[in-house]
Amino acid sequence: MTAERKMALALLVNGTGHHGASWLHPSTQADASTSIEWYRDTALLAERGLFDLFFIADTPAARTSNLEAYSRFPIFMNVFEPVTLLATLAGLTSHIGLGGTVSTSFTEPYNVARQFVSLDHLSHGRAAWNVVTSANDFAARNFGLDRLPPHAQRYERAQEYVDLVRKLWDSWEDDAFIFDRTSGLTFDPAKQHAVDHEGKFFTLHGALNIRRAPQGHPVIIQAGASDTGREFAAETAEIVFSSDASIESGLRFYRDLKGRMDKFGRDPDELKILAGKPVLIADSAQEAEDMFQTLQEMIHPMVGRMRLGMDLETDLSDLPLDEPIPEDRIPKTSNQHKAYFDHIVEMIRTDKLTLRQLYLRYERGNKTFRGTAMQVADNLEDWFAAGAADGFMMNFSIMPMGLERFVAEVVPEIQRRGLFRTAYTGRTLRENLGLKRPANRHVVPAPAPLEVAK
Ligand SMILES: Cc1cc2nc3c(=O)[nH]c(=O)nc-3n(C[C@H](O)[C@H](O)[C@H](O)COP(=O)(O)O)c2cc1C
């Protein structure tokens, strides 16, 4: 490990905070998720904290059943479309990277290639695209499908999709647009490279109608956890969000993913793994624990049942809250998130918890780190020093309170320890992350200058 190794920081932003009951907390702005002023202030605060990336997750769907429960847990029910939001934030910020999710299952490569090049220009080189295949039938039904295509097929489409987007990003050389009033040419015709693509999912013959992105290619993010998802990330991603509860499992994931890159001719440094860190900061560890428990108890039983039932892949709505889930109600196998399913089954069998105790304890694989600012700094340092992450995807239980405390108390501490930058070192997201700018595939690199014998 070199002395210069610094951690990268991203912020996962969702309105009132990461905790499902955060919108009920009196310090939050309940309608933050559609307030541009809220996003502006939050992005500027993250920029003051020298974060690399401001990130917006997305699923293109409102839930249309079980509405009372979703009204009490309003995930993606009332949010901005990410690229539109990020384009506005591009004009209100100057250094922080702007990343957003767009699904490859419900869009066309040409639209998305164009959107992210535009965002990269609007932000002067700060755009990042989170490539997801989506895992939600509510979304599928908005795009002419009854349900999502099978997992393997979604990833096969994603692979062709990203390959095509990258070809489009190279459809103009960097210096193609010359605006030469003497010759009367706006662009050099030799520097357009139209794409001719006929694949399994897409046919495309054409070029983008915008010059090449400041970053060459906007940064590609992924968060796939399955074997297929990891292969895809090893081949194409430049940032990966991981979500592991312990340093040991984080290390296993880190080594596994980076170990897969060699066969694609990639260096491990071409990919930054950012570990997801749900965090709650308070003046003492006990106070943080108490705040967390108070938030957990604000989860309505209807929501607790729904979220637990979703991951246990069964309907729990008829079961009493204060009794254990009977063994015969546990499905034999999982079809969705196997890790979540196995974790719940293990808690049912070993801890003998009641349904209420179960949903109060269950946190979908990760575990909110609760403690003082100093303890949060220790935790980040432990992960970073162990080599389990290149940086962190922070999300705070209550926003903007969590971010305010992090910027005021944790950032100076990790700077003091030499783990984090004290000023932005680059102009673009790639420069700040230490990712190289991709050369255009159609441009032959100039030969290295000949060494002249002295
Ligand atoms: C930090 C983080 C952010 C994510 N953001 C999104 C998102 O915005 N939209 C989405 O559909 N899935 C999102 N996911 C889910 C992943 O893209 C992926 O579908 C999931 O991890 C399962 O991986 P798999 O399909 O390889 O099994 C996110 C996951 C993580 C850890």
The ligand as a Gaussian input file, in Angstrom:
#p B3LYP/6-31G(d) Opt

LIG

0 1
 C      -25.570000       0.758000      -3.727000
 C      -26.474000       0.024000      -4.662000
 C      -27.275000       0.765000      -5.533000
 C      -28.158000       0.126000      -6.406000
 N      -28.941000       0.878000      -7.207000
 C      -29.860000       0.277000      -7.979000
 C      -30.755000       1.066000      -8.740000
 O      -30.698000       2.287000      -8.718000
 N      -31.693000       0.425000      -9.490000
 C      -31.782000      -0.940000      -9.540000
 O      -32.649000      -1.455000     -10.248000
 N      -30.934000      -1.727000      -8.821000
 C      -29.994000      -1.139000      -8.043000
 N      -29.153000      -1.911000      -7.284000
 C      -29.250000      -3.377000      -7.392000
 C      -28.155000      -3.957000      -8.276000
 O      -28.036000      -3.282000      -9.506000
 C      -28.364000      -5.433000      -8.585000
 O      -29.542000      -5.620000      -9.307000
 C      -28.435000      -6.229000      -7.319000
 O      -27.299000      -5.946000      -6.547000
 C      -28.545000      -7.726000      -7.605000
 O      -27.471000      -8.141000      -8.386000
 P      -27.636000      -9.331000      -9.421000
 O      -28.699000      -8.950000     -10.398000
 O      -26.279000      -9.477000     -10.090000
 O      -28.013000     -10.527000      -8.619000
 C      -28.245000      -1.296000      -6.414000
 C      -27.441000      -2.048000      -5.553000
 C      -26.562000      -1.407000      -4.673000
 C      -25.724000      -2.262000      -3.765000

